[in-house]
Amino acid sequence: MFNEENEEAHANLAKLGLGKFYKRWHRCLTTMPKIILGENIV
């Protein structure tokens, strides 16, 4: 069984990892359609 401190630390790590992944994924989602549509990326 996890104690609460471990769970909290794990949740924070997961949030950090998801945040980084989400930003990267979001940037990919916003730039890819522009490349496909042939728009200039600012």
N, C-alpha and C positions, 0 to 999 in steps of 0.2 A: 504493500500500500504506500502511496505517496503521502508525505506530510504536506501541509498547506504551502510552506515556503517553496518546496520543490515544484509544486504545481504552478505557483505564481511565476517562478523563474522560467519555467518551461513555456508558459503562456506568453511571457514577455519576449522570449527568444523566437517563438513561433510568429508573434506579431511583427517583430523586426524582419524576419525572413520573408513573411508574406508582403510586408510593405515594400521591401526592395524588389521582390518578384513582381508585385503589382505595378510599380512604377515602370519597370522595364517592359512589362507586357502592355501597359497602357501606351507607352511611347511607340511600341511596335504597332499597336492597333491604330494609332493616329497617323503614323508616317506611311505605313504600307499602302493604304488606299490612295494616298496622294501620289505615291510612286506609280501605282497601277493606273491612276487616272492621268498621269503625266503632268501633275501640277508641280510648280516650284516649291520646294520646302524651305521655309524661312528659318 
